[in-house]
């Protein structure tokens, strides 16, 4: 297991290096002159030359990228002062360290991603298991129809409806606000209930259908029929043999969906007026703030790669054959 995890971590490190280089190339090499974006309105040739030197744009692209990478892990000295690790540079808009902006916004996006994933995995897999257990029943048909309806709606459509009825009219849940886990963990949790529920709808609908399909397929496998022939109870066979066989593909699907989960968190932030990486990314694109854009991109990519390693470890724990692959 340890060897498997080491291989995955080394592979993830290579992937992140490639992502960082390609991202740096796109943001700092392809634009006509990134220094113009930092120079501002009152820009002259002298200021432009100084910014070129301060940003290191007078160096070859590989050297610029390496200095940027070293700064993330070891910090670096910038014209406005030292930038401690992790240093993603300074925002073009207000000369604020990018890491300061990222760490203020990241908890909201991460909380939405984790909370929404927890909800749609529990609800989606749970409904799928019950539907597979009660194949052909009224519950099975109703759950399938409801799942199909859930896949047809979007966050920006169901979000305002949920806010109006569940929060404004009925007052059952909080409308949603940015979390502050250190100061008010209970309030933070209540403020994320509705956004996480809305975000999870389109996902748990898919997982319900996928789980049911996988469980029905597993129940027809030869080893499951053999277990039944040996006199084992239907519930034991369902949970011990069929469920274990279906969990591997479900975990794989979840790993593929991680990018969509973070994308769903970004849309949810805009729908509920939350301040996470999504709204930060939009504002950085609108203002052409290249260091901030790259910081958001790298943090998002690192999060997805990290959670994929965790998912691979879970998959390997369920199916030992994966460790030998």
C-alpha positions as CSV (number, residue, x, y, z in Angstrom):
1,X,0.0,0.0,0.0
2,X,2.8,2.4,0.9
3,X,4.5,1.7,-2.5
4,X,1.3,2.4,-4.3
5,X,0.8,5.7,-2.5
6,X,4.4,6.8,-3.2
7,X,3.9,6.1,-6.9
8,X,0.7,8.1,-6.9
9,X,2.3,11.1,-5.0
10,X,5.3,11.1,-7.4
11,X,3.0,11.0,-10.4
12,X,0.9,13.8,-8.9
13,X,4.0,15.9,-8.4
14,X,5.0,15.6,-12.1
15,X,1.4,16.5,-13.1
16,X,1.4,19.6,-11.0
17,X,4.8,20.7,-12.4
18,X,3.5,20.3,-15.9
19,X,0.3,22.2,-15.0
20,X,2.3,25.0,-13.4
21,X,4.6,25.4,-16.4
22,X,1.8,25.4,-18.9
23,X,-0.2,27.8,-16.8
24,X,2.7,30.1,-16.5
25,X,3.4,29.9,-20.2
26,X,-0.3,30.8,-21.0
27,X,-0.5,33.7,-18.5
28,X,2.9,35.3,-18.8
29,X,4.5,34.3,-22.1
30,X,1.6,34.4,-24.5
31,X,0.1,37.9,-23.6
32,X,1.7,40.7,-25.5
33,X,3.2,42.3,-22.4
34,X,2.1,41.4,-18.9
35,X,3.9,44.4,-17.5
36,X,1.3,46.7,-19.2
37,X,-1.4,45.1,-17.1
38,X,0.6,45.9,-13.9
39,X,1.7,49.4,-15.0
40,X,-1.7,51.0,-14.8
41,X,-3.2,54.0,-16.6
42,X,-0.4,56.5,-15.9
43,X,2.3,54.3,-17.6
44,X,5.4,55.5,-19.3
45,X,8.5,53.9,-20.8
46,X,10.6,54.3,-17.6
47,X,7.9,52.7,-15.3
48,X,7.4,49.9,-17.8
49,X,11.0,49.1,-17.9
50,X,11.2,49.1,-14.1
51,X,8.2,46.7,-13.9
52,X,9.8,44.4,-16.5
53,X,12.8,44.1,-14.2
54,X,10.8,43.8,-11.0
55,X,8.6,41.0,-12.4
56,X,11.6,39.3,-13.9
57,X,10.1,39.5,-17.4
58,X,13.5,40.3,-18.8
59,X,14.6,36.7,-18.1
60,X,14.0,33.6,-20.3
61,X,10.6,32.0,-19.7
62,X,12.0,28.8,-18.1
63,X,14.0,30.9,-15.6
64,X,10.9,33.0,-14.8
65,X,8.9,29.8,-14.2
66,X,11.6,28.3,-12.0
67,X,11.9,31.5,-9.9
68,X,8.1,31.4,-9.5
69,X,8.2,27.8,-8.5
70,X,11.0,28.3,-6.0
71,X,9.0,31.2,-4.5
72,X,6.0,29.0,-3.8
73,X,8.1,26.7,-1.6
74,X,10.8,29.0,-0.3
75,X,9.5,32.5,-0.7
76,X,11.3,35.3,-2.6
77,X,12.2,38.9,-2.4
78,X,10.0,41.2,-4.3
79,X,10.5,45.0,-4.9
80,X,7.8,45.9,-2.4
81,X,9.3,43.6,0.3
82,X,9.8,39.9,1.2
83,X,7.2,37.5,0.1
84,X,7.2,34.5,2.5
85,X,6.3,31.0,1.3
86,X,4.0,30.1,-0.3
87,X,4.6,33.1,-2.5
88,X,2.3,33.3,-5.6
89,X,3.4,36.9,-6.3
90,X,1.5,40.1,-5.8
91,X,-1.9,41.0,-7.2
92,X,-1.7,43.6,-10.1
93,X,-4.7,45.4,-8.7
94,X,-3.6,46.3,-5.1
95,X,-0.2,44.8,-4.6
96,X,-1.6,42.4,-2.1
97,X,0.1,39.0,-1.8
98,X,-1.9,36.5,-3.8
99,X,-1.7,33.9,-1.1
100,X,-3.4,36.3,1.3
101,X,-6.4,36.5,-1.0
102,X,-6.4,32.8,-1.7
103,X,-6.4,31.7,1.9
104,X,-9.2,34.1,2.7
105,X,-11.4,32.7,0.0
106,X,-10.4,29.0,-0.1
107,X,-12.3,27.8,3.0
108,X,-15.6,28.8,1.4
109,X,-15.0,26.8,-1.8
110,X,-13.5,23.8,0.1
111,X,-16.4,23.8,2.5
112,X,-18.9,23.8,-0.4
113,X,-17.0,21.0,-2.2
114,X,-16.7,18.8,0.8
115,X,-20.2,19.5,2.1
116,X,-21.9,19.1,-1.2
117,X,-19.9,15.9,-1.9
118,X,-20.9,14.4,1.4
119,X,-24.6,15.1,0.8
120,X,-24.8,13.8,-2.7
121,X,-22.7,10.7,-1.9
122,X,-24.9,9.8,1.1
123,X,-28.2,10.6,-0.6
124,X,-27.3,9.4,-4.1
125,X,-25.7,6.1,-3.1
126,X,-28.4,5.5,-0.4
127,X,-31.2,6.0,-2.9
128,X,-29.5,3.8,-5.4
129,X,-29.0,1.0,-2.9
130,X,-32.6,1.1,-1.8
131,X,-33.8,1.2,-5.4
132,X,-31.6,-1.9,-6.2
133,X,-32.9,-3.7,-3.1
134,X,-36.5,-3.0,-4.1
135,X,-36.3,-3.4,-7.9
136,X,-39.5,-2.8,-9.7
137,X,-41.3,-1.4,-6.7
138,X,-43.1,1.9,-6.5
139,X,-40.1,3.4,-4.6
140,X,-37.8,2.3,-7.4
141,X,-39.8,3.9,-10.1
142,X,-40.3,7.1,-8.1
143,X,-36.6,7.4,-7.3
144,X,-35.7,6.9,-10.9
145,X,-38.1,9.5,-12.1
146,X,-37.0,11.9,-9.4
147,X,-33.3,11.4,-10.3
148,X,-34.1,12.1,-13.9
149,X,-35.7,15.3,-12.9
150,X,-32.8,16.3,-10.7
151,X,-30.4,15.8,-13.6
152,X,-32.5,18.1,-15.7
153,X,-32.2,21.2,-13.4
154,X,-29.2,23.5,-12.9
155,X,-27.8,25.2,-9.8
156,X,-28.6,28.7,-10.9
157,X,-32.2,27.6,-11.5
158,X,-33.0,25.7,-8.4
159,X,-30.9,27.9,-6.1
160,X,-33.2,31.0,-6.2
161,X,-36.2,28.8,-5.9
162,X,-34.7,27.1,-2.8
163,X,-33.8,30.4,-1.3
164,X,-37.3,31.8,-1.8
165,X,-39.3,28.9,-0.4
166,X,-36.9,27.2,2.1
167,X,-35.3,30.3,3.5
168,X,-37.4,33.4,2.8
169,X,-41.0,32.0,3.1
170,X,-40.6,29.0,5.4
171,X,-37.5,30.0,7.3
172,X,-36.4,26.4,7.6
173,X,-32.7,27.0,6.8
174,X,-30.3,29.9,6.6
175,X,-30.0,31.6,3.2
176,X,-26.3,30.9,3.1
177,X,-23.2,32.9,4.1
178,X,-19.4,32.6,4.1
179,X,-18.2,30.2,6.8
180,X,-15.9,31.3,9.6
181,X,-15.0,27.9,11.2
182,X,-12.7,29.3,13.9
183,X,-15.0,31.9,15.3
184,X,-18.5,30.4,14.7
185,X,-18.4,26.7,13.6
186,X,-22.2,26.2,14.3
187,X,-23.2,29.3,12.4
188,X,-20.8,28.3,9.6
189,X,-22.4,24.9,9.3
190,X,-25.9,26.3,9.3
191,X,-24.9,28.9,6.6
192,X,-23.8,26.1,4.3
193,X,-26.7,23.7,4.6
194,X,-28.8,25.2,1.8
195,X,-25.9,25.9,-0.7
196,X,-24.7,22.3,-0.2
197,X,-28.1,20.9,-0.6
198,X,-28.7,22.8,-3.9
199,X,-25.2,22.0,-5.2
200,X,-25.7,18.3,-4.5
201,X,-29.0,17.9,-6.4
202,X,-27.5,17.4,-9.9
203,X,-24.9,15.1,-8.5
204,X,-26.9,12.8,-6.3
205,X,-29.4,12.3,-9.1
206,X,-26.6,10.8,-11.3
207,X,-25.1,8.8,-8.4
208,X,-28.5,7.3,-7.6
209,X,-28.9,6.0,-11.1
210,X,-25.3,4.8,-11.3
211,X,-25.5,3.0,-8.0
212,X,-28.7,1.3,-8.9
213,X,-27.4,0.2,-12.2
214,X,-24.1,-1.1,-10.7
215,X,-25.9,-3.0,-7.9
216,X,-28.3,-4.7,-10.2
217,X,-25.4,-5.8,-12.4
218,X,-23.5,-7.1,-9.3
219,X,-26.5,-9.0,-8.1
220,X,-26.5,-11.0,-11.3
221,X,-22.8,-11.9,-11.0
222,X,-21.8,-15.5,-10.5
223,X,-20.1,-15.1,-7.2
224,X,-23.2,-13.4,-5.8
225,X,-25.4,-16.2,-6.9
226,X,-23.0,-18.7,-5.4
227,X,-23.1,-16.9,-2.1
228,X,-26.9,-17.1,-2.2
229,X,-26.8,-20.8,-3.0
230,X,-24.6,-21.4,0.1
231,X,-27.5,-20.2,2.2
232,X,-26.3,-16.7,3.1
233,X,-29.0,-14.2,3.8
234,X,-30.1,-11.8,1.0
235,X,-29.1,-8.8,3.1
236,X,-25.6,-10.1,3.9
237,X,-25.0,-11.0,0.2
238,X,-26.3,-7.5,-0.8
239,X,-24.1,-5.6,1.6
240,X,-21.0,-7.9,1.7
241,X,-20.7,-9.0,-2.0
242,X,-22.7,-6.8,-4.3
243,X,-22.0,-3.5,-2.5
244,X,-18.3,-4.1,-2.4
245,X,-18.2,-4.9,-6.1
246,X,-20.1,-1.7,-6.9
247,X,-18.1,0.6,-4.7
248,X,-15.0,0.5,-6.9
249,X,-16.7,2.0,-10.0
250,X,-18.5,4.5,-7.9
251,X,-15.3,5.7,-6.4
252,X,-13.8,6.0,-9.9
253,X,-16.7,8.0,-11.1
254,X,-16.3,10.3,-8.1
255,X,-12.7,10.9,-8.9
256,X,-13.6,11.8,-12.5
257,X,-16.3,14.2,-11.1
258,X,-14.0,16.1,-8.8
259,X,-13.4,18.8,-11.4
260,X,-17.2,19.1,-11.8
261,X,-17.6,19.3,-8.0
262,X,-15.3,22.4,-7.8
263,X,-17.1,23.8,-10.9
264,X,-20.4,23.3,-9.1
265,X,-19.0,25.0,-6.0
266,X,-18.1,28.1,-8.2
267,X,-21.6,28.3,-9.6
268,X,-23.1,27.9,-6.2
269,X,-21.0,30.7,-4.8
270,X,-22.3,33.0,-7.5
271,X,-25.9,31.9,-6.9
272,X,-25.8,32.4,-3.1
273,X,-23.5,35.5,-3.1
274,X,-20.7,33.6,-1.4
275,X,-17.0,34.8,-1.6
276,X,-14.9,31.9,-2.6
277,X,-12.3,31.0,-5.2
278,X,-15.0,31.1,-7.9
279,X,-15.9,34.8,-7.4
280,X,-12.2,35.6,-6.9
281,X,-11.4,33.9,-10.3
282,X,-14.1,35.8,-12.1
283,X,-12.9,39.2,-10.7
284,X,-9.3,38.3,-11.6
285,X,-10.3,37.5,-15.1
286,X,-12.3,40.7,-15.5
287,X,-9.4,42.8,-14.2
288,X,-6.7,40.8,-16.1
289,X,-4.9,40.1,-12.8
290,X,-2.5,37.4,-14.1
291,X,-0.8,36.5,-10.7
292,X,-4.2,36.0,-9.1
293,X,-5.6,34.0,-12.0
294,X,-2.6,31.7,-11.9
295,X,-2.8,31.3,-8.1
296,X,-6.5,30.3,-8.3
297,X,-5.6,27.9,-11.2
298,X,-2.8,26.2,-9.2
299,X,-4.8,25.9,-6.0
300,X,-7.7,24.4,-7.8
301,X,-5.5,21.9,-9.7
302,X,-3.6,21.0,-6.5
303,X,-6.9,20.3,-4.6
304,X,-8.2,18.1,-7.4
305,X,-4.9,16.1,-7.6
306,X,-4.7,15.8,-3.8
307,X,-8.3,14.4,-3.5
308,X,-7.6,12.1,-6.4
309,X,-4.8,10.5,-4.4
310,X,-7.1,10.0,-1.5
311,X,-9.7,8.4,-3.8
312,X,-7.0,6.1,-5.3
313,X,-6.1,5.0,-1.8
314,X,-9.7,4.2,-1.0
315,X,-10.0,2.3,-4.3
316,X,-6.8,0.4,-3.5
317,X,-8.2,-0.5,0.0
318,X,-11.4,-1.9,-1.5
319,X,-9.7,-3.8,-4.4
320,X,-6.1,-5.0,-3.5
321,X,-5.5,-5.8,-7.2
322,X,-5.2,-2.0,-7.9
323,X,-2.1,-1.8,-5.8
324,X,-0.3,-4.1,-8.2
325,X,-1.3,-2.2,-11.3
